[in-house]
Amino acid sequence: MTKIPNNKPVYDLEERTFQFAKAVRLFVKTLPKTVANIEDSKQLVKASGSVGANYREANESLSKKDFLMRMKISRKEA
């Protein structure tokens, strides 16, 4: 979160969720290639990408109820 001159916070969540997904992928590459790590890594990569995807979908929602549901899904994936 950054502040702009009028002291309103800028959350830039689209960029931050994208960077999160990239960081998770870089982390997964450093893990030893065990059966457990491979399976857990698949789920982790999918969930990390889902955070940003659901956030973007929430921003394009048609109703407040739809927005809240998609934000809850995004938070759950995080």
PyMOL commands that set and color helices and strands:
alter all, ss='L'
color gray80, all
select helices_A, chain A and resi 13-29+35-59+64-77
alter helices_A, ss='H'
color red, helices_A
select strands_A, chain A and resi 2-3+9-10
alter strands_A, ss='S'
color yellow, strands_A
deselect
rebuild
show_as cartoon
